[in-house]
């Protein structure tokens, strides 16, 4: 046998591929939470019913119509990329690591919201590479996952993947609530599309 390349691309690293979505790659994490109905109303300024409907139409139906591959979510890649840069991961692995399906359903007789994110191919490490850079090392230390675990090999990278999935869940809940409440467009118009000269306002 002649070895032509160390990788035959079936891995499939840094490319969207069904094999990673189905079989997983790196760490596979499911994160879930139940958000009480009064929190949905008072804090998120929307309703359980509105969030469930929006998730079905946007994240599931809309993504299916687009032929999405692992992209059944609102903006998982924003959170993944931010954490990757902050903790010294390979930012290009955001491609497959952002595979995520966000699910929402009404529970407890329709009063509360059950939300979950399923991420089958999170690629993270806490040893070597960019994790040794000063700022990135400090972030890993802050999260309590810097370096190799002395007690259980691989525990720190597994914990980092868990933290990442938890952050994605929070991000999904935040953006979906802003969309359901009609706040996203309002805030963009107020801050991103403002007619004020920001450079003059800050000086």
C-alpha beads as a LAMMPS data file, in Angstrom:
LAMMPS data file: protein, C-alpha beads

203 atoms
202 bonds

1 atom types
1 bond types

-500.0 500.0 xlo xhi
-500.0 500.0 ylo yhi
-500.0 500.0 zlo zhi

Masses

1 110.0

Atoms # bond

1 1 1 0.000 0.000 0.000
2 1 1 1.232 3.475 -0.895
3 1 1 0.445 6.210 1.601
4 1 1 -0.604 9.162 -0.534
5 1 1 -1.851 11.393 2.267
6 1 1 -2.155 11.188 6.038
7 1 1 -5.861 12.056 5.722
8 1 1 -8.312 10.736 3.163
9 1 1 -10.864 13.423 4.097
10 1 1 -13.383 10.908 5.465
11 1 1 -12.493 12.254 8.952
12 1 1 -13.932 14.897 8.020
13 1 1 -11.929 17.760 9.511
14 1 1 -12.902 21.434 9.065
15 1 1 -15.604 20.615 6.500
16 1 1 -19.363 20.121 6.870
17 1 1 -19.989 16.386 6.514
18 1 1 -22.846 14.037 7.324
19 1 1 -20.434 11.510 8.861
20 1 1 -19.705 13.878 11.780
21 1 1 -23.382 14.778 12.194
22 1 1 -24.381 11.089 12.355
23 1 1 -21.435 9.318 14.008
24 1 1 -20.007 12.170 16.052
25 1 1 -16.442 13.431 16.239
26 1 1 -14.482 14.651 19.246
27 1 1 -17.021 15.098 22.043
28 1 1 -20.775 14.513 21.705
29 1 1 -22.821 16.550 24.180
30 1 1 -26.523 17.005 24.931
31 1 1 -27.415 19.944 27.167
32 1 1 -30.962 20.577 28.409
33 1 1 -32.880 22.796 30.797
34 1 1 -36.405 23.501 31.941
35 1 1 -37.203 27.221 32.039
36 1 1 -40.148 28.123 34.246
37 1 1 -43.028 29.878 32.510
38 1 1 -42.837 32.965 34.707
39 1 1 -39.133 33.351 33.820
40 1 1 -40.021 33.099 30.121
41 1 1 -42.610 35.858 30.577
42 1 1 -40.817 38.188 32.994
43 1 1 -37.160 37.803 31.989
44 1 1 -37.279 36.707 28.357
45 1 1 -40.370 38.856 27.612
46 1 1 -42.098 36.185 25.521
47 1 1 -44.192 33.034 25.958
48 1 1 -43.519 29.305 25.953
49 1 1 -45.970 28.863 23.067
50 1 1 -44.225 31.530 20.943
51 1 1 -40.771 30.020 21.500
52 1 1 -41.901 26.488 20.631
53 1 1 -43.600 27.710 17.440
54 1 1 -40.620 29.855 16.391
55 1 1 -38.169 27.015 16.987
56 1 1 -40.246 24.633 14.877
57 1 1 -40.673 27.076 11.983
58 1 1 -37.187 28.623 12.018
59 1 1 -34.670 26.128 13.367
60 1 1 -36.351 22.950 12.147
61 1 1 -38.549 23.697 9.119
62 1 1 -36.483 26.581 7.747
63 1 1 -33.225 24.675 8.076
64 1 1 -34.747 21.572 6.466
65 1 1 -35.966 23.644 3.509
66 1 1 -32.439 25.034 3.128
67 1 1 -30.990 21.515 3.105
68 1 1 -28.969 22.295 6.221
69 1 1 -26.321 19.836 7.354
70 1 1 -26.109 20.004 11.120
71 1 1 -27.413 23.558 11.163
72 1 1 -30.766 23.177 12.920
73 1 1 -30.100 26.026 15.331
74 1 1 -30.276 29.815 15.592
75 1 1 -26.599 30.787 15.962
76 1 1 -24.551 28.057 17.649
77 1 1 -21.476 28.970 15.586
78 1 1 -21.309 32.457 17.151
79 1 1 -20.808 30.980 20.603
80 1 1 -18.524 28.164 19.429
81 1 1 -16.231 30.565 17.561
82 1 1 -16.014 33.018 20.474
83 1 1 -15.124 30.284 22.966
84 1 1 -12.665 28.693 20.533
85 1 1 -10.743 31.937 20.060
86 1 1 -10.844 32.718 23.803
87 1 1 -9.565 29.277 24.860
88 1 1 -6.969 28.623 22.133
89 1 1 -8.863 26.062 20.066
90 1 1 -8.559 25.732 16.278
91 1 1 -11.137 28.280 15.015
92 1 1 -11.458 26.431 11.683
93 1 1 -12.927 23.451 13.534
94 1 1 -15.934 25.665 14.211
95 1 1 -17.308 24.158 10.977
96 1 1 -18.127 20.721 12.377
97 1 1 -18.108 21.701 16.049
98 1 1 -21.096 23.985 15.438
99 1 1 -23.262 21.064 14.323
100 1 1 -26.248 21.526 16.611
101 1 1 -29.965 20.813 16.733
102 1 1 -31.988 22.994 19.086
103 1 1 -35.257 21.546 20.376
104 1 1 -37.991 23.281 22.369
105 1 1 -41.232 21.896 23.784
106 1 1 -43.845 22.879 26.328
107 1 1 -43.809 20.750 29.491
108 1 1 -45.646 20.610 32.822
109 1 1 -49.058 20.977 31.173
110 1 1 -47.755 23.647 28.798
111 1 1 -46.618 26.017 31.540
112 1 1 -42.827 25.611 31.269
113 1 1 -40.267 25.379 28.455
114 1 1 -37.957 22.430 27.885
115 1 1 -34.981 23.386 25.708
116 1 1 -32.121 21.184 24.567
117 1 1 -29.125 21.412 22.272
118 1 1 -27.555 18.292 20.794
119 1 1 -23.990 18.783 19.559
120 1 1 -22.430 15.557 18.216
121 1 1 -19.000 16.777 17.112
122 1 1 -17.377 19.270 19.477
123 1 1 -13.605 19.282 18.974
124 1 1 -11.790 20.795 21.953
125 1 1 -8.546 20.338 23.839
126 1 1 -6.900 21.793 26.914
127 1 1 -3.272 20.809 26.164
128 1 1 -0.858 22.151 23.535
129 1 1 -1.290 24.510 20.599
130 1 1 -3.104 27.779 21.234
131 1 1 -4.079 26.714 24.763
132 1 1 -0.551 27.659 25.836
133 1 1 -0.931 31.319 24.820
134 1 1 -1.115 33.657 27.832
135 1 1 -4.664 35.008 27.381
136 1 1 -6.097 31.675 26.246
137 1 1 -4.371 29.842 29.084
138 1 1 -5.877 32.360 31.522
139 1 1 -9.380 31.712 30.131
140 1 1 -8.950 27.950 30.504
141 1 1 -7.692 28.498 34.044
142 1 1 -10.719 30.682 34.793
143 1 1 -12.985 27.821 33.656
144 1 1 -11.006 25.343 35.762
145 1 1 -9.983 23.168 32.803
146 1 1 -6.418 24.253 32.036
147 1 1 -3.984 21.526 31.039
148 1 1 -4.334 17.804 31.544
149 1 1 -6.419 16.372 34.367
150 1 1 -4.196 14.682 36.929
151 1 1 -7.013 12.471 38.237
152 1 1 -8.916 11.446 35.093
153 1 1 -7.294 11.686 31.652
154 1 1 -9.473 13.684 29.238
155 1 1 -11.734 15.077 31.985
156 1 1 -10.757 18.693 31.336
157 1 1 -11.503 18.559 27.618
158 1 1 -14.819 16.817 28.333
159 1 1 -15.711 19.565 30.825
160 1 1 -14.770 22.254 28.277
161 1 1 -17.099 20.627 25.730
162 1 1 -19.862 20.598 28.359
163 1 1 -19.301 24.280 29.161
164 1 1 -19.428 25.087 25.460
165 1 1 -22.746 23.259 24.981
166 1 1 -24.186 25.059 28.019
167 1 1 -23.128 28.403 26.552
168 1 1 -24.707 27.468 23.214
169 1 1 -27.978 26.597 24.986
170 1 1 -27.964 29.995 26.729
171 1 1 -27.229 31.739 23.428
172 1 1 -30.018 29.894 21.643
173 1 1 -32.494 30.808 24.385
174 1 1 -31.407 34.452 24.315
175 1 1 -31.594 34.957 20.536
176 1 1 -34.809 32.988 20.091
177 1 1 -36.453 34.992 22.881
178 1 1 -35.338 38.271 21.316
179 1 1 -36.783 37.142 17.972
180 1 1 -40.053 35.941 19.486
181 1 1 -40.464 39.191 21.425
182 1 1 -39.592 41.358 18.407
183 1 1 -36.638 42.872 20.285
184 1 1 -33.849 41.856 17.908
185 1 1 -34.827 44.156 15.053
186 1 1 -35.565 47.028 17.466
187 1 1 -32.156 46.777 19.119
188 1 1 -30.384 46.509 15.750
189 1 1 -32.190 49.586 14.496
190 1 1 -31.335 51.441 17.707
191 1 1 -27.655 50.508 17.976
192 1 1 -26.356 49.022 14.704
193 1 1 -28.330 51.219 12.300
194 1 1 -28.255 54.355 14.385
195 1 1 -27.994 57.678 12.559
196 1 1 -25.847 59.038 15.419
197 1 1 -22.128 59.492 14.809
198 1 1 -20.743 56.984 17.315
199 1 1 -17.192 58.370 17.100
200 1 1 -18.414 61.816 18.231
201 1 1 -20.679 60.375 20.926
202 1 1 -17.806 58.497 22.551
203 1 1 -15.390 61.466 22.682

Bonds

1 1 1 2
2 1 2 3
3 1 3 4
4 1 4 5
5 1 5 6
6 1 6 7
7 1 7 8
8 1 8 9
9 1 9 10
10 1 10 11
11 1 11 12
12 1 12 13
13 1 13 14
14 1 14 15
15 1 15 16
16 1 16 17
17 1 17 18
18 1 18 19
19 1 19 20
20 1 20 21
21 1 21 22
22 1 22 23
23 1 23 24
24 1 24 25
25 1 25 26
26 1 26 27
27 1 27 28
28 1 28 29
29 1 29 30
30 1 30 31
31 1 31 32
32 1 32 33
33 1 33 34
34 1 34 35
35 1 35 36
36 1 36 37
37 1 37 38
38 1 38 39
39 1 39 40
40 1 40 41
41 1 41 42
42 1 42 43
43 1 43 44
44 1 44 45
45 1 45 46
46 1 46 47
47 1 47 48
48 1 48 49
49 1 49 50
50 1 50 51
51 1 51 52
52 1 52 53
53 1 53 54
54 1 54 55
55 1 55 56
56 1 56 57
57 1 57 58
58 1 58 59
59 1 59 60
60 1 60 61
61 1 61 62
62 1 62 63
63 1 63 64
64 1 64 65
65 1 65 66
66 1 66 67
67 1 67 68
68 1 68 69
69 1 69 70
70 1 70 71
71 1 71 72
72 1 72 73
73 1 73 74
74 1 74 75
75 1 75 76
76 1 76 77
77 1 77 78
78 1 78 79
79 1 79 80
80 1 80 81
81 1 81 82
82 1 82 83
83 1 83 84
84 1 84 85
85 1 85 86
86 1 86 87
87 1 87 88
88 1 88 89
89 1 89 90
90 1 90 91
91 1 91 92
92 1 92 93
93 1 93 94
94 1 94 95
95 1 95 96
96 1 96 97
97 1 97 98
98 1 98 99
99 1 99 100
100 1 100 101
101 1 101 102
102 1 102 103
103 1 103 104
104 1 104 105
105 1 105 106
106 1 106 107
107 1 107 108
108 1 108 109
109 1 109 110
110 1 110 111
111 1 111 112
112 1 112 113
113 1 113 114
114 1 114 115
115 1 115 116
116 1 116 117
117 1 117 118
118 1 118 119
119 1 119 120
120 1 120 121
121 1 121 122
122 1 122 123
123 1 123 124
124 1 124 125
125 1 125 126
126 1 126 127
127 1 127 128
128 1 128 129
129 1 129 130
130 1 130 131
131 1 131 132
132 1 132 133
133 1 133 134
134 1 134 135
135 1 135 136
136 1 136 137
137 1 137 138
138 1 138 139
139 1 139 140
140 1 140 141
141 1 141 142
142 1 142 143
143 1 143 144
144 1 144 145
145 1 145 146
146 1 146 147
147 1 147 148
148 1 148 149
149 1 149 150
150 1 150 151
151 1 151 152
152 1 152 153
153 1 153 154
154 1 154 155
155 1 155 156
156 1 156 157
157 1 157 158
158 1 158 159
159 1 159 160
160 1 160 161
161 1 161 162
162 1 162 163
163 1 163 164
164 1 164 165
165 1 165 166
166 1 166 167
167 1 167 168
168 1 168 169
169 1 169 170
170 1 170 171
171 1 171 172
172 1 172 173
173 1 173 174
174 1 174 175
175 1 175 176
176 1 176 177
177 1 177 178
178 1 178 179
179 1 179 180
180 1 180 181
181 1 181 182
182 1 182 183
183 1 183 184
184 1 184 185
185 1 185 186
186 1 186 187
187 1 187 188
188 1 188 189
189 1 189 190
190 1 190 191
191 1 191 192
192 1 192 193
193 1 193 194
194 1 194 195
195 1 195 196
196 1 196 197
197 1 197 198
198 1 198 199
199 1 199 200
200 1 200 201
201 1 201 202
202 1 202 203
